[in-house]
Amino acid sequence: MTAAPAPANPSFLGWRGGRPAATLPAMTDTTRPTPDAPLVLPAGAGELIAIGGAEVVVKAAAPRVTFADYTAPAGFPGPPLHVHPAFDEVFYVLDGTLTVRLRDAVHEVAAGGTAFVPGAVPHTFANEAASPLRFLAVCAPGGFERYFRALAADDAEALAAITASVGYAPA
């Protein structure tokens, strides 16, 4: 007797027919049992934070990393030149051109390009184009999503606490 052939689309780790075996909480859910619990978000999900014409969709927020999908409107001036020695950033451009200033050097990063920014290096970014810019932002370690929330809520006390905790300062 021979073994039956494996099905074309076998069940693997609880997945059947493209659907998960269980529904998982959003990655930004602060009620999870532990901050290092693995989680999965479906397409289009995340925590939307609107800030001065920009939209930040937090896709993952954990102690070791923050991952966000950032859309900046045309002509978005970005933040002032600054530092935040407590975390580094990576920008991956999806659509448009990101203008990044690192110290005194200005770089244009087109779709498919990446900029790694050590937090202690004076930097800023902008969208100088006449069309929206979309990029992925990774902050490591995590926690900077709290800054976006406080900024959107115009919560000066929370902003002061967060900026102090990461060493965020004008450069």
Secondary structure, DSSP 8 states (H G I E B T S, - for coil): -------SS--BTTBBTTB-SS----TT-TTSSSTT------TT-SEEEEETTEEEEEEEEETTEEEEEEEE-TT-----SEE-TT-EEEEEEEESEEEEEETTEEEEEETT-EEEE-TTS-EEEE--SSS-EEEEEEEESS-THHHHHHHHTT-HHHHHHHHHHHT-EE-
